[in-house]
């Protein structure tokens, strides 16, 4: 009797192992292979293969050559995925008043949007928002943190990398 119970238990364990293997195969597209990267046209694709942010000098909203290069890559990516719409969020570091930083961050987002439009992306595909200093990406009161927080971040609409309202 114990042998029968042990055999039944072993059979169930074997079935459970097979069924979880099938679930893993289905999750990877039925091939049993690992996923090889982000889905084309996704937020993760934008971040990994293009770059989602440009940076600004202190108290400036003009685009550096590095920023223009990144926006050029974003424009090419957006032309490759014409159904994708984006949000460009302007940000500032914590120095300055709330009112001033909201205006500065708006100029940063607008300049990034204008550059994308100048490169052929339809303006109707690009929304902008200003977070001012309310949504830092780097914590800290030092120059390294300030540099990271002076940015414009491009994200696929519906995705909020800064978790801001």
BAVOLUM-533735 format. One record per residue: residue in one letter; x, y, z of N, C-alpha, C in turn. Coordinates in Angstrom, 3 decimals, decimal comma. Atoms other than C-alpha are relative to their C-alpha. Layout:
BAVOLUM-533735
> a_X_Y_Z_X_Y_Z_X_Y_Z;
...
END
This chain:
BAVOLUM-533735
> x_0,819_-1,198_0,000_0,000_0,000_0,000_0,864_1,265_0,000;
> x_-0,887_-1,159_-0,038_2,858_2,406_0,853_0,670_0,211_-1,346;
> x_-0,635_-0,087_1,303_4,475_1,628_-2,476_-0,933_0,642_-1,021;
> x_0,990_-0,586_0,900_1,258_2,512_-4,320_-0,117_1,507_0,251;
> x_0,116_-1,418_-0,361_0,979_5,835_-2,450_1,242_0,756_-0,458;
> x_-1,240_-0,637_0,419_4,631_6,635_-3,128_0,043_0,153_-1,519;
> x_0,063_-0,065_1,459_4,150_5,869_-6,834_-0,944_1,088_-0,471;
> x_0,967_-1,043_0,358_1,092_8,109_-7,003_0,582_1,382_0,268;
> x_-0,615_-1,278_-0,348_2,976_10,933_-5,265_1,074_0,371_-1,027;
> x_-1,051_-0,240_0,991_5,919_10,594_-7,677_-0,613_0,401_-1,338;
> x_0,683_-0,334_1,248_3,527_10,682_-10,626_-0,530_1,422_0,022;
> x_0,505_-1,368_-0,129_1,907_13,887_-9,354_1,134_1,018_-0,073;
> x_-1,148_-0,901_0,029_5,304_15,477_-8,805_0,517_0,158_-1,428;
> x_-0,446_-0,040_1,385_6,302_14,602_-12,362_-0,946_0,840_-0,861;
> x_0,986_-0,799_0,736_3,078_16,079_-13,758_0,127_1,478_0,340;
> x_-0,152_-1,397_-0,416_3,553_19,258_-11,733_1,225_0,616_-0,655;
> x_-1,215_-0,510_0,639_7,086_19,649_-13,094_-0,234_0,248_-1,480;
> x_0,280_-0,169_1,428_5,866_19,193_-16,665_-0,909_1,196_-0,243;
> x_0,935_-1,101_0,227_3,027_21,657_-16,296_0,677_1,339_0,231;
> x_-0,670_-1,287_-0,199_5,288_24,401_-14,887_0,969_0,261_-1,141;
> x_-0,866_-0,173_1,147_7,717_23,816_-17,755_-0,793_0,511_-1,192;
> x_0,855_-0,488_1,089_4,846_24,301_-20,233_-0,352_1,462_0,203;
> x_0,331_-1,392_-0,277_3,920_27,565_-18,511_1,186_0,893_-0,351;
> x_-1,175_-0,800_0,341_7,488_28,810_-18,875_0,184_0,089_-1,508;
> x_-0,121_0,001_1,450_7,545_27,821_-22,530_-1,015_0,953_-0,614;
> x_1,032_-0,900_0,525_4,284_29,671_-23,171_0,369_1,448_0,264;
> x_-0,347_-1,380_-0,340_5,579_32,795_-21,404_1,107_0,538_-0,890;
> x_-1,087_-0,459_0,852_8,604_32,936_-23,698_-0,314_-0,169_-1,476;
> x_0,394_0,069_1,395_6,656_32,577_-26,903_-0,066_-1,413_-0,541;
> x_0,180_1,363_0,440_6,453_28,794_-27,008_1,266_-0,669_-0,488;
> x_-1,219_0,599_0,521_10,074_28,228_-27,950_0,877_-0,578_1,090;
> x_-0,859_0,430_-1,086_11,551_27,588_-24,530_1,233_0,882_0,105;
> x_-1,160_-0,884_-0,019_14,081_30,358_-25,284_-0,286_1,210_0,888;
> x_0,121_-1,207_-0,813_14,723_33,361_-23,060_-0,332_1,190_-0,903;
> x_0,267_-1,223_0,739_13,431_36,774_-24,149_1,337_0,692_-0,276;
> x_-1,272_-0,584_0,374_16,180_38,700_-25,957_0,063_1,506_0,167;
> x_-0,048_-1,443_-0,182_15,248_42,287_-25,165_-1,386_0,577_0,114;
> x_1,300_-0,659_-0,137_12,519_44,847_-24,787_-0,820_-0,081_-1,285;
> x_0,902_0,027_1,152_9,501_44,811_-27,063_0,237_1,241_-0,863;
> x_-0,192_-1,144_0,890_10,029_47,035_-30,123_-1,119_1,029_0,177;
> x_0,972_-1,077_-0,141_8,325_50,416_-29,718_-0,480_0,228_1,417;
> x_0,423_-0,141_-1,397_7,989_50,072_-25,929_0,847_1,046_0,721;
> x_-0,772_-0,906_-0,855_9,145_52,416_-23,180_1,379_-0,587_0,280;
> x_-1,266_0,659_-0,302_11,837_49,876_-22,325_0,932_0,038_-1,212;
> x_-0,788_-0,090_1,233_13,008_49,879_-25,968_0,580_1,403_-0,142;
> x_-0,453_-1,391_0,076_13,231_53,682_-25,950_1,167_0,229_0,959;
> x_-1,036_-0,222_-1,008_15,271_53,722_-22,735_1,276_-0,765_-0,344;
> x_-1,168_0,859_0,212_17,576_50,818_-23,627_0,750_0,301_-1,293;
> x_-0,635_-0,092_1,313_18,243_51,534_-27,287_0,169_1,411_-0,543;
> x_-0,051_-1,366_0,519_17,826_55,288_-27,719_0,475_0,987_1,067;
> x_-0,249_-0,974_-1,063_17,978_57,168_-24,412_-1,233_0,851_0,164;
> x_1,269_-0,695_-0,238_15,040_58,867_-22,765_0,163_1,410_0,556;
> x_-0,118_-1,319_-0,610_16,560_62,033_-21,320_1,165_0,804_-0,540;
> x_-1,049_-0,954_0,349_18,561_65,089_-22,168_0,217_0,898_1,209;
> x_-0,374_-0,773_-1,172_20,373_67,303_-19,677_0,330_1,429_-0,381;
> x_-0,186_-1,427_0,224_20,764_71,047_-19,295_0,997_0,573_1,004;
> x_-0,888_-0,732_-0,898_23,278_73,449_-17,786_-0,849_0,747_1,030;
> x_0,689_-0,750_-1,055_22,364_75,382_-14,647_-0,675_1,234_-0,587;
> x_0,784_-1,174_0,383_19,615_77,935_-15,312_-0,101_0,188_-1,514;
> x_0,065_-0,078_1,464_19,567_77,113_-19,047_-1,069_-0,939_-0,528;
> x_0,962_0,876_0,667_17,022_75,650_-21,423_0,421_-0,294_-1,440;
> x_-0,460_0,284_1,351_19,065_75,609_-24,626_0,591_-1,404_-0,067;
> x_-0,434_1,376_0,194_20,008_72,213_-26,054_1,489_-0,060_-0,329;
> x_-1,408_0,243_0,283_23,626_71,077_-25,930_0,112_-0,915_-1,218;
> x_-0,193_0,915_1,131_25,149_69,077_-28,786_-0,319_-1,438_0,409;
> x_0,364_1,340_-0,486_24,771_65,915_-26,641_-1,516_-0,175_0,027;
> x_1,462_0,063_-0,054_21,092_66,711_-26,090_-0,578_-0,114_-1,410;
> x_0,484_0,063_1,378_20,576_67,297_-29,812_0,245_-1,379_-0,604;
> x_-0,285_1,344_0,509_22,229_63,950_-30,588_-1,014_-1,006_0,548;
> x_0,984_0,905_-0,600_19,932_62,130_-28,160_-1,377_0,232_-0,608;
> x_1,301_-0,299_0,607_16,874_63,914_-29,547_-0,051_-0,474_-1,451;
> x_-0,053_0,546_1,355_17,998_62,919_-33,053_-0,300_-1,488_-0,007;
> x_0,284_1,435_-0,124_17,958_59,275_-31,965_-1,470_-0,226_0,352;
> x_1,413_0,124_-0,358_14,536_59,775_-30,369_-0,888_0,254_-1,209;
> x_0,804_-0,309_1,186_13,185_61,341_-33,557_0,014_-1,180_-0,978;
> x_-0,085_1,159_0,902_14,446_58,406_-35,649_-0,823_-1,160_0,553;
> x_0,771_1,076_-0,639_12,912_55,965_-33,154_-1,498_0,261_-0,159;
> x_1,417_-0,348_0,147_9,583_57,810_-33,248_-0,469_-0,159_-1,449;
> x_0,374_0,188_1,401_9,595_57,742_-37,055_-0,116_-1,489_-0,330;
> x_0,076_1,453_0,195_10,164_53,984_-36,891_-1,281_-0,578_0,591;
> x_1,215_0,461_-0,684_7,134_53,593_-34,565_-1,052_1,118_-0,033;
> x_0,907_-1,141_0,169_4,534_56,048_-35,915_-1,258_-0,042_0,860;
> x_1,186_0,046_-0,858_1,768_54,838_-33,583_0,317_0,360_1,456;
> x_-0,401_-0,322_-1,369_3,755_55,741_-30,459_-0,063_1,506_0,220;
> x_0,029_-1,397_-0,428_3,001_59,046_-28,738_0,839_0,123_1,257;
> x_-0,885_-0,176_-1,139_5,292_60,535_-26,125_-0,371_1,224_0,834;
> x_0,097_-1,116_-0,931_5,318_62,849_-23,133_1,415_0,450_0,294;
> x_-1,296_-0,559_-0,352_8,295_65,154_-22,628_-0,205_0,791_1,295;
> x_0,121_-0,624_-1,323_8,629_66,116_-18,947_1,232_0,837_0,287;
> x_-1,103_-0,893_-0,352_10,754_69,132_-18,086_0,178_0,038_1,508;
> x_-0,339_0,006_-1,420_12,534_69,205_-14,739_1,093_1,011_0,295;
> x_-1,032_-0,925_-0,473_14,748_71,504_-12,702_0,556_-0,521_1,316;
> x_-0,517_0,381_-1,310_17,004_71,091_-9,714_-0,706_0,814_1,078;
> x_0,774_-0,574_-1,103_15,829_72,231_-6,290_0,289_1,466_0,279;
> x_-0,324_-1,407_-0,256_17,461_75,664_-6,367_-0,975_0,892_-0,760;
> x_0,938_-0,920_0,624_15,174_78,578_-7,177_-1,407_-0,180_0,543;
> x_1,370_0,049_-0,497_11,543_79,301_-6,460_-0,827_-0,997_-0,810;
> x_0,905_0,924_0,680_8,697_76,993_-7,388_-0,448_0,580_-1,338;
> x_0,489_-0,652_1,211_7,354_79,475_-9,946_1,087_0,062_-1,067;
> x_-1,097_-0,105_0,949_10,737_80,051_-11,567_0,338_-1,372_-0,590;
> x_-0,383_1,333_0,472_11,550_76,337_-11,772_-1,069_-0,631_-0,894;
> x_1,057_0,503_0,892_8,155_75,470_-13,288_0,146_0,603_-1,391;
> x_-0,167_-0,669_1,291_8,761_78,058_-16,038_1,254_-0,514_-0,723;
> x_-1,235_0,501_0,589_12,354_76,873_-16,617_-0,188_-1,425_-0,531;
> x_0,231_1,383_0,425_11,311_73,215_-16,783_-0,932_-0,056_-1,207;
> x_0,886_-0,065_1,170_8,528_74,131_-19,225_0,796_0,370_-1,249;
> x_-0,838_-0,367_1,149_11,045_75,839_-21,512_0,853_-1,188_-0,449;
> x_-0,824_1,170_0,340_13,241_72,719_-21,344_-0,826_-1,038_-0,760;
> x_0,866_0,967_0,682_10,362_70,417_-22,294_-0,394_0,518_-1,386;
> x_0,403_-0,589_1,285_9,249_72,801_-25,051_1,144_-0,037_-1,011;
> x_-1,138_0,028_0,925_12,757_73,023_-26,546_0,267_-1,417_-0,499;
> x_-0,174_1,400_0,423_13,056_69,226_-26,585_-1,089_-0,372_-1,013;
> x_1,102_0,273_0,938_9,615_68,953_-28,236_0,246_0,685_-1,344;
> x_-0,220_-0,748_1,239_10,467_71,645_-30,777_1,099_-0,643_-0,848;
> x_-1,065_0,668_0,732_13,651_69,799_-31,725_-0,521_-1,271_-0,668;
> x_0,593_1,208_0,589_11,731_66,555_-32,268_-0,886_0,350_-1,192;
> x_0,883_-0,432_1,085_9,177_68,399_-34,399_0,828_0,471_-1,203;
> x_-0,863_-0,472_1,090_11,944_70,067_-36,431_0,622_-1,161_-0,766;
> x_-0,568_1,184_0,653_13,236_66,562_-37,198_-1,067_-0,891_-0,628;
> x_1,032_0,698_0,748_9,895_65,472_-38,634_-1,033_-0,756_0,814;
> x_1,010_0,662_-0,830_7,918_64,117_-35,672_-1,209_0,923_0,094;
> x_1,221_-0,820_-0,055_4,310_65,329_-35,762_-0,209_0,549_1,411;
> x_0,216_-0,643_-1,295_3,633_67,807_-32,978_-1,165_-0,628_0,762;
> x_1,167_0,616_-0,644_0,328_66,035_-32,298_0,360_-1,278_0,760;
> x_-0,438_1,226_-0,686_2,299_62,989_-31,082_0,762_0,294_1,284;
> x_-0,858_-0,364_-1,126_4,148_64,931_-28,379_-0,758_0,897_0,969;
> x_0,542_-0,824_-1,083_2,727_66,205_-25,096_1,176_0,485_0,837;
> x_-1,031_-0,467_-0,931_4,761_68,286_-22,648_-0,624_0,278_1,354;
> x_0,404_-0,334_-1,356_4,577_68,826_-18,919_1,219_0,554_0,726;
> x_-1,073_-0,530_-0,831_6,626_70,789_-16,413_-0,213_-0,463_1,427;
> x_0,039_0,395_-1,411_7,393_69,282_-13,029_0,805_0,962_0,867;
> x_-0,832_-0,906_-0,780_9,752_72,069_-12,004_0,978_-0,793_0,842;
> x_-0,903_0,716_-0,903_11,656_70,869_-8,967_-0,744_-1,044_0,828;
> x_0,837_0,874_-0,815_8,795_68,709_-7,643_0,212_-1,489_-0,214;
> x_-0,118_1,421_0,314_9,879_65,423_-9,169_1,450_-0,374_-0,318;
> x_-1,412_0,287_0,283_13,628_64,887_-8,795_0,233_-1,474_-0,309;
> x_-0,391_1,377_0,299_15,223_61,790_-10,267_1,183_-0,427_0,860;
> x_-1,141_0,298_-0,869_18,263_62,028_-7,979_-0,169_0,754_1,311;
> x_0,077_-0,638_-1,314_18,127_62,700_-4,256_1,376_0,552_0,346;
> x_-1,272_-0,560_-0,433_20,784_64,918_-2,787_0,057_1,488_-0,218;
> x_-0,188_-1,450_0,089_21,905_68,478_-2,350_1,421_0,297_-0,464;
> x_-1,342_-0,212_0,531_25,110_68,287_-4,359_-0,079_0,181_-1,506;
> x_-0,008_-0,304_1,434_26,138_69,212_-7,881_-0,325_-1,218_-0,863;
> x_0,293_1,205_0,787_25,975_65,603_-9,135_-1,507_-0,251_-0,062;
> x_1,462_0,176_-0,018_22,317_65,351_-8,064_-0,676_1,099_-0,804;
> x_0,590_-1,111_0,745_21,516_68,793_-9,443_0,107_-0,242_-1,507;
> x_-0,184_0,256_1,435_22,968_67,797_-12,842_-0,991_-1,031_-0,510;
> x_0,948_1,034_0,413_20,763_64,692_-12,995_-1,433_0,524_-0,042;
> x_1,363_-0,518_-0,091_17,663_66,713_-12,107_-0,304_1,113_-0,993;
> x_0,205_-1,016_1,048_18,154_69,361_-14,832_-0,162_-0,727_-1,324;
> x_0,187_0,868_1,161_16,572_67,362_-17,626_-1,353_0,195_-0,661;
> x_1,297_0,220_0,650_13,792_66,684_-20,071_-0,031_-1,494_-0,302;
> x_0,114_1,442_0,140_12,607_63,075_-20,024_-1,137_-0,321_-0,967;
> x_0,985_0,438_0,980_10,804_61,559_-23,001_-0,467_-1,394_0,380;
> x_0,543_1,323_-0,328_8,488_58,654_-22,206_-1,204_-0,298_-0,885;
> x_1,167_0,433_0,760_5,905_56,651_-24,083_-1,248_0,369_0,805;
> x_1,222_-0,396_-0,697_2,441_58,008_-23,233_-0,598_-1,213_0,700;
> x_0,540_1,097_-0,821_0,942_55,904_-20,468_1,030_-0,556_0,946;
> x_-1,066_0,461_-0,881_4,304_55,264_-18,826_0,551_1,205_0,721;
> x_-0,448_-1,138_-0,789_5,478_57,536_-16,026_1,270_-0,374_0,753;
> x_-1,235_0,441_-0,633_9,159_56,898_-15,258_0,322_0,742_1,286;
> x_-0,268_-0,779_-1,193_9,208_59,611_-12,604_-1,045_-0,224_1,098;
> x_1,099_0,222_-0,957_6,024_58,439_-10,876_-0,540_1,295_0,559;
> x_0,523_-1,300_-0,406_4,797_62,024_-10,770_-1,451_0,141_-0,433;
> x_1,409_-0,276_0,322_1,236_63,242_-10,828_-0,112_1,259_-0,825;
END
